[in-house]
Amino acid sequence: MFDIKKIKADFPIFKASKEATLHYLDSAASSQTPECVISAMDEYYRNFRSNVHRGAYALSEKASESYEGARATVAGFVGANQNEIVFTAGATASVNMLAYSFEQSLDLKEGDEIVVSIMEHHAMLLPLQELARRKKLNLKYINVDENYRLDYKSVESLITERTKIVGITLASNVTGAINDVSYISQIVRKMGALVVVDATAAMGHIPVSVKELDCDAMFFSGHKMCGPTGIGALYINGELGEKLNPSFFGGGIVTDVDLEKAEFVSAPEKFEAGTPNISGAIGIAEAVKYLTEVGLENIKKHTEELTSYTIEKLKEIDGVKIFAEQDVEKNVGIVSFTVEGAHPHDVIEFLGRDNVAVRGGHHCALPFVKTLGVPATVRASIYLYNTKEDIDALVSSVKKAQEFFKK
Ligand SMILES: Cc1ncc(COP(=O)(O)O)c(C=O)c1O
């Protein structure tokens, strides 16, 4: 049973003594952290802090066990094998690492193609754009239709035998739309290109399986799924992981080094040079356990109801234009909108004074926001701890803002 009171009490930020009236609708930027995640990390620092993989004493063994256990937990969450999960500093770090690795390890020739969707966050777009520029590759885009959904009909003709990499987000961080990535993978497979999935906005909202998505690589950040900041996971399919060179070099990734060269261990360790974010890995694994215990289906159902309510209430306000996936089953809890006569930055500042925390801007997805025909949007993003009261506070504050800026 999904008990919202109990869920809310799991998150110290909402404790009455602190932020009684906090209406936190900015989880797509960064979610809040439950007590169990904070405690798991605290436990590491207090009771078994030491480096991993390098010591034979009890503390280090415990740290190594916890770190590798965290990898197993995260792998299980997305249906991957343990050796296919690389811990990184987050989504952005993952794609940069991957793009650099692709450049070194794949046979990319001038005129080859990278295909991405217009919806991509800059974290996916810019490293691939840079890769395309450096290797003189053509960057092609899957556009959206009039409902801001991917134009699936165009995919078959966009992907050719010159296509080497396809980058696609599982959910848009602007409209919340969940994309049919498996459909795209099916087409890509016929041409032999690699599929890279940005699961950052979707993870912790819907069940995600690398097998079902049929992807070669996938990445996400801990801080958007109740975990800590500074940690993320990069799935690299076993076969691809063996083929790719590391992008970072240093301690912990070699079998031998001589004066001219080094030989590397296998994945995932070869992609984790240096001391990893041990407490972060423990934290993200605890977040996975927490989300699993609450149940992703329950979380989805809850956010679906609130997303539906948000759209319905915002639609009642004249001058509010909504940019969101309106089929809420296919939305991860994100509602972007504009208010006629007021710039999104002014609106969010106004809302902030009412303790309604939302984000305004281009959400690091400029090509997509430009496609929507606006310079920026206000974005409300909903997660497991939100309530109808949060949405009512949002709607009431938007109405007040509209009146205020009319003057
Ligand atoms: C869809 C999507 N991809 C990637 C990122 C980048 O994540 P991070 O800033 O944690 O690297 C974000 C963050 O907003 C996102 O929403």
The ligand as an SDF file (V2000), in Angstrom:
LIG
                    3D

 16 16  0  0  0  0  0  0  0  0999 V2000
   17.3490   13.7230  -19.2480 C   0  0  0  0  0  0  0  0  0  0  0  0
   18.6080   14.1670  -18.5600 C   0  0  0  0  0  0  0  0  0  0  0  0
   19.7810   13.7120  -18.9880 N   0  0  0  0  0  0  0  0  0  0  0  0
   20.9420   14.0620  -18.4020 C   0  0  0  0  0  0  0  0  0  0  0  0
   20.9680   14.9380  -17.3520 C   0  0  0  0  0  0  0  0  0  0  0  0
   22.2720   15.3240  -16.7350 C   0  0  0  0  0  0  0  0  0  0  0  0
   22.3680   14.8180  -15.4350 O   0  0  0  0  0  0  0  0  0  0  0  0
   23.5480   15.2430  -14.4540 P   0  0  0  0  0  0  0  0  0  0  0  0
   23.4720   16.7390  -14.3310 O   0  0  0  0  0  0  0  0  0  0  0  0
   23.2440   14.5310  -13.1920 O   0  0  0  0  0  0  0  0  0  0  0  0
   24.8300   14.7910  -15.0830 O   0  0  0  0  0  0  0  0  0  0  0  0
   19.7520   15.4660  -16.8710 C   0  0  0  0  0  0  0  0  0  0  0  0
   19.7440   16.4480  -15.7670 C   0  0  0  0  0  0  0  0  0  0  0  0
   18.9670   17.3710  -15.7490 O   0  0  0  0  0  0  0  0  0  0  0  0
   18.5500   15.0530  -17.4960 C   0  0  0  0  0  0  0  0  0  0  0  0
   17.3600   15.5180  -17.0690 O   0  0  0  0  0  0  0  0  0  0  0  0
  1  2  1  0
  2  3  1  0
  2 15  2  0
  3  4  2  0
  4  5  1  0
  5  6  1  0
  5 12  2  0
  6  7  1  0
  7  8  1  0
  8  9  2  0
  8 10  1  0
  8 11  1  0
 12 13  1  0
 12 15  1  0
 13 14  2  0
 15 16  1  0
M  END
$$$$
